[in-house]
Amino acid sequence: MAVNSFMVDIGTPAPDFRLPRADGTGEVALKDVADAPALLVAFLSNHCPYVKHVESAFGRFATEYAANGLATVAICANDVVNYPDDAAPQLAAQAERAGFTFPYLVDEDQQVALAYRAACTPDFFLYDAQRRLAYRGQFDDSRPRSGTEPTGESLRAAADLVLAGKPVPEPHYPSVGCSIKWKPGNDPTA
């Protein structure tokens, strides 16, 4: 069943994190991207059809915008006991398949997802240079089986404004995707 992002308040500070990379090459922390003029934190998964629909276009977007100063990190917080397709080796394979050039991190205890108030995959949180939330919402209007190819139009427009030091005017449309697969006791809606 598809769910919408929670639409966290604009201006909310980026929660701190330190998480292992899915490819096993170390950890990445919020402080590691402190110098970037903007930060995109994307909650993704490997098994979700909504993510599969946008993953290659998202990989191209992140690579293109890295040249403009946008730092991107992706995080998978799904329960891998019940969703083994979202275990680290499968995430590393997804990153290669989709052309991800940014760190893909694993939030095994789901505490980072809870701190960010992530609800679904994909779920996008774009922060300005002061690491205040400037945009949260959809990649674009495309959806699986819609016949529309993903372009990233919504996220591109937001990133252009944030990188120019400007606010992103409302409305922001929520991201739609698969619910994060919470471990027992972690589901914020339960």
N, C-alpha and C positions, 0 to 999 in steps of 0.2 A: 504494500500500500504506500502510495506517495505521501510525503509530508512536506510542509513548508518550513523554512528557516524561522527562527524565533524573532528576528529583526531587533537585535540588540540596539540600545540607544546610541545614537551618533555622539561622538565625543568620549565614549568609554575607553579607558586605557587598555592597551594590549596586555593580557596576562602573561606573566613570565613562563618560560618553559625551558627544559633541557631534555631532549629525547634522542633515542638511538635512531640511526639511519637504517632503513629497511635493507640496504645492501651490506650492512655490517661494517661499514668503514668509519665508525666513530659516532659522535653525538653532535647535535646542533642545538644551540641555545638562542634565546631572543637576543642576548647581548652580541652574538656573532653577526647579526645583521643591523647593528645599531647605527652604522654610518650611512646606510641606504636612505635616500630621500623619501622612499615609500616602501611599505611592506604589505605583501599579500599572504595571508594564511588561508590555505584551502583545505578543507576536510574532504578527503576522497576515500574511495575504496576500490577494490578490484572487481568485485562481483556485481555491483549495481549497474543496471542498464542505463540509468541517467548519467552516471559517470562515463561509462563506455561510449555513450553518444557524444560526449564533449571532449574526451581525453586527448585525442590527437590535436584538435583545434586549441585546447588549453595549453598543451605542450608548446605549440607554435607561438601562441600569445605570450607565454612566460619567457620564451627565448627572445622574442622580438622586444618585449618591454624591459628585459634585463639590460639591453643596450641603452635604455633611457634612464636607468637607475632603479628600477623596481626590483626589489628582492622578493623572491617567492619561496615559500616552504609549503609542502603538503604534509598532511597528517592523516593517518588512518587510525581510528580509535575502535574499530569493530571488535567484537568478541570473537576471537579466532578459534575458540573451542567449538562453537556452533557454526562458524562461518570460516572454514579453513582456507577458502579461496582468498581471504584477506590476511593470511599469514605473511611474514616478512619475505620469504622467497618468491611468493606470487606477486607481491607489491614490487619487488625489484624487477621481475619480468615485465610487469605492467609499465614501469618507468621506461624500460628499454623499448617496449612495443610502441608507446605513445610519444617517445622523444622527449621525456622529461629531463631537463638539464639542471634542475633545482633539487634540493634535498627532499627526500620522501621519508617521513619520520613515522615511528610506531609509538602510539600512546596506549601501551598495554593495560595500564590501570585506569585509563579513561579520565584521569583527573584534569588533563589539559582540555579535553573536549568539554568537560563540565565547566571549567573556568571560562572558556570562550563562549559558552552557551550554544555550542554547535548542536544542530538538530538532525541534519540530513547529509547525505553525500550525493552531489557536491554541495558544499556550503562555503561561501566566500566572504572573507573579512579583510577589507582594505584599510590600512592605517597610513596616516600622514607622517611627516618627518618627526613629529613629537610622539609618535605611536599612539595617537588618538584615532578612534574609529571614524573613518570618513565615508565609507560605503559598506553596506552589507546587502547581499542580494544575489540575483541571478547572473549567470554568465551571459545569457541572451534569451530570446523568446523561444528558441527551438526546444523540442522535446523528442524523446524516442518515438519512433513510428509517426512523427508529425509530417514527414516528407520535407522538412526544413533542415538544411545543413547548419551546423553551429558556426557562428562567426565571432562570438564574444562581444557583440556590439554593446551590451550594457556595461560589461566590465571594462572594455576599452575606453568608453566615454568617461567612466569614473576615474580610471587610471590617468587619463590625459589631464583631467582637472586637478587631481591630487598632485601629480608631478609638476604641475604649473603653480602649485601653492594655492589653489582655489577650492572652495567647498563644492560638494556634489549635491545639487539641488534635489529635493524630494519631488515626486515619490521615487523610492527605491522599491523594486518589485522583489518579493522573496524568492530565494532559490527553492526549487522543487526537486525532490529526489527520494532515495530510499532512506528510511530512518536509520540513524546510527544504531547498530546492534549492541545494545547495552548489556553489560553483565548484570546478573541479579543484584538488586539493591542500588544500582547506579542511575537508572532511568529517571530523569528529572520530571517527567510527566506522570510517573506512577504514583 
